[in-house]
Amino acid sequence: MVWQLAAEAVLVVHLLFIIFAVFGGLLGLWRRWLIVLHLPAVAWASLLMINGWLCPLTPLEITLRQWAGQTGFEGSFIGHYLVSVIYPSGLTRTLQTLLGVGVGVFNVGVYGVIGWRGWRKDNL
C-alpha cells in the first residue's frame, strides 16, 4: 500500500511538472519570480523530448509500482499515460521532437510578451 501511494505521488508530481514546463511561462506574467523556476524546467523538458531521453521519474514510478506488486510499464510517462488520450495514432520519434521544440517555441513567445511588457513599462 505504501509503495502504491508513493508511485501515485510520483505520477502526480510528474504530471504537474509537465504542466508547469509547458505552461509555467504564463505564470511569469503574473509573478515574475516564477520565471527563475520555470526556465530550468522548460529547458529540461525540452531536452528530454528533443533527445528522446527518459525522465528519471518514469523508472522511479515503475520501480515503486513493482514493489507494490503491480506490473510496471515500458516506455515513457507520456507514452504510457497520455498518448492514447492526446495522440491516438501513437507518439513517433518525429512527433516527440516536434513537441519538444513546440514547448520551447511556445515559451519563447511567452517570454517575449513578458519582455515586451517590461520594456513598455520602463519606456512609457
C-alpha positions as CSV (number, residue, x, y, z in Angstrom):
1,M,0.0,0.0,0.0
2,V,2.8,2.4,0.9
3,W,4.6,1.7,-2.4
4,Q,1.4,2.2,-4.4
5,L,0.8,5.5,-2.7
6,A,4.4,6.5,-3.4
7,A,4.0,5.6,-7.1
8,E,0.8,7.6,-7.3
9,A,2.6,10.6,-5.7
10,V,5.4,10.3,-8.3
11,L,2.7,10.2,-11.0
12,V,1.1,13.4,-9.8
13,V,4.4,15.2,-9.4
14,H,5.4,14.1,-12.9
15,L,2.1,15.4,-14.4
16,L,2.4,18.7,-12.5
17,F,6.0,19.1,-13.8
18,I,4.9,18.5,-17.4
19,I,2.1,21.1,-17.0
20,F,4.5,23.6,-15.4
21,A,7.1,23.0,-18.1
22,V,4.6,23.7,-20.8
23,F,2.5,26.5,-19.4
24,G,4.6,27.8,-16.5
25,G,5.8,30.7,-18.5
26,L,2.3,32.1,-18.3
27,L,2.7,32.3,-14.6
28,G,5.6,34.7,-15.2
29,L,3.0,37.2,-16.5
30,W,1.5,37.0,-13.0
31,R,4.6,36.6,-10.8
32,R,8.0,37.4,-12.3
33,W,9.9,35.3,-9.7
34,L,8.4,32.1,-11.1
35,I,10.5,32.6,-14.2
36,V,13.5,31.5,-12.2
37,L,11.8,28.2,-11.6
38,H,10.3,27.8,-15.0
39,L,13.3,28.4,-17.2
40,P,15.2,25.3,-15.9
41,A,12.0,23.2,-16.1
42,V,11.3,24.1,-19.7
43,A,14.9,23.6,-20.7
44,W,14.9,20.1,-19.0
45,A,11.6,19.1,-20.5
46,S,12.6,20.3,-24.0
47,L,15.9,18.5,-23.8
48,L,14.2,15.3,-22.7
49,M,11.7,15.4,-25.6
50,I,14.2,16.5,-28.3
51,N,16.8,13.9,-27.4
52,G,14.3,11.1,-26.6
53,W,15.6,10.7,-23.1
54,L,13.6,9.1,-20.4
55,C,12.7,11.3,-17.4
56,P,14.1,9.9,-14.2
57,L,10.6,10.0,-12.6
58,T,9.5,7.3,-15.1
59,P,11.7,4.5,-13.9
60,L,11.1,5.6,-10.3
61,E,7.4,5.2,-10.7
62,I,7.8,1.8,-12.4
63,T,10.1,0.6,-9.6
64,L,7.6,1.7,-6.9
65,R,4.7,0.0,-8.8
66,Q,6.7,-3.2,-9.0
67,W,7.5,-3.0,-5.2
68,A,3.7,-2.6,-4.7
69,G,3.2,-5.9,-6.6
70,Q,1.8,-4.2,-9.7
71,T,3.3,-4.6,-13.1
72,G,5.4,-1.7,-14.4
73,F,5.1,-0.3,-17.8
74,E,7.5,0.2,-20.7
75,G,8.4,3.4,-22.3
76,S,7.9,7.0,-21.1
77,F,5.3,8.6,-18.8
78,I,3.8,10.4,-21.8
79,G,3.7,7.2,-23.9
80,H,2.0,5.3,-21.1
81,Y,-0.5,7.8,-19.7
82,L,-1.1,10.5,-22.3
83,V,-0.5,9.2,-25.8
84,S,-3.8,7.3,-26.0
85,V,-5.7,10.3,-24.9
86,I,-3.8,13.1,-26.8
87,Y,-2.3,11.2,-29.7
88,P,-4.4,8.2,-30.6
89,S,-2.2,7.3,-33.5
90,G,0.9,7.0,-31.4
91,L,3.9,9.0,-30.4
92,T,6.6,8.8,-33.0
93,R,10.1,10.0,-32.6
94,T,9.5,12.8,-35.0
95,L,6.4,13.9,-33.2
96,Q,8.2,13.8,-29.9
97,T,10.9,16.0,-31.3
98,L,8.3,18.5,-32.6
99,L,6.6,18.6,-29.2
100,G,9.9,19.4,-27.5
101,V,10.6,22.2,-30.0
102,G,7.0,23.3,-29.7
103,V,7.3,23.7,-25.9
104,G,10.4,25.7,-26.4
105,V,8.9,28.0,-29.1
106,F,5.7,28.5,-27.1
107,N,7.7,29.6,-24.0
108,V,10.0,31.8,-26.1
109,G,6.8,33.6,-27.2
110,V,5.5,33.9,-23.6
111,Y,8.8,35.3,-22.5
112,G,8.8,37.7,-25.5
113,V,5.5,39.1,-24.2
114,I,6.9,39.3,-20.7
115,G,9.9,41.2,-22.0
116,W,7.8,43.5,-24.2
117,R,5.6,44.3,-21.2
118,G,8.6,45.1,-19.1
119,W,10.2,47.3,-21.8
120,R,6.9,49.2,-22.4
121,K,6.5,49.8,-18.7
122,D,10.1,51.1,-18.4
123,N,9.8,53.3,-21.5
124,L,6.4,54.8,-21.2
